[in-house]
Amino acid sequence: RICTLIGPTGSGKTVLLAHYFHLHASAQPLAWLHLTGNLHTPTEFFHQLSSAIRQRYPAFNGYTGLQQPDENRQTGFALSTFINGLKQLPGALHIIIDNFEWLDDAHWKPLVQQLLELSPAQVKWILSGRHATSIDTHRWALRDELGQLNQPQLFFSATETSELLQQGGCQSDAEQAQRIFQYTRGWPAGVKLAQVLLAQSASQSTPDMFGKHVFATLCNGVLAKLP
């Protein structure tokens, strides 16, 4: 019932989720919550999650304003209310939470653990982020259903890097494409930044286009070329 999608920044997690969402949204109820650094309290979390669910089930009523003065009481009340609302859903629901690592510093993250464990079977979760240390997966009984995509599957190959640069209308030859691949190792964010930089540049890239800090160099180069 719970799927975790873990990968480094720029590895394409959100893009993968977006493709999944648009491919399946018409066939099954999907709710999408994109977490940001502005999430500080359980109230904000439940409010945002409820809003995402109401995009699919407008009658969902699992959100509570948490007005009780005692924090333990109000978070417990919010949890039970939310779970009861999930149980009242007329059908199945997949909930995608992107940028899950934003919950790491939340002092109330055990509440999220309980939410995942106590939610009804008709609710399935997809948690995406740089890591999933916010939750304790070791206490769950897994059935060895662990799939791992490594760099060869997630990153561009040398051939794919060259094809991507050509599709973007970049003036890049095979040697230049090879150099871009060599410095980025096929890292999707790096290759795409190089693509943007080349497209915005009237001249061929210079050897110092890539330095020790590839990401910062590419970002600065793109920002310098944009209007």
Buried (B, 14 or more C-beta within 10 A) or exposed (E): EBEBBBBEEBBBBBEBBBEBBEEEBEEEBBBBBBBEEEBEBBBBBBBBBBEBBBEBBEEBEBBBEBEBEEEEEBBBBBBBBBBEBBEEBEEEBBBBBBBBBBBEEBEBBBBBBBBBBEBBEBBBBBBBBBEBBBBEBEEEEEEEEEEEBEEEEBBBEBEBBBEBBEEBEBBBEEEBBBBBBEBBEBBBBBBBBBBBBBBBBEEEBEEEBBEEEBBEBBBEBBEEBEE
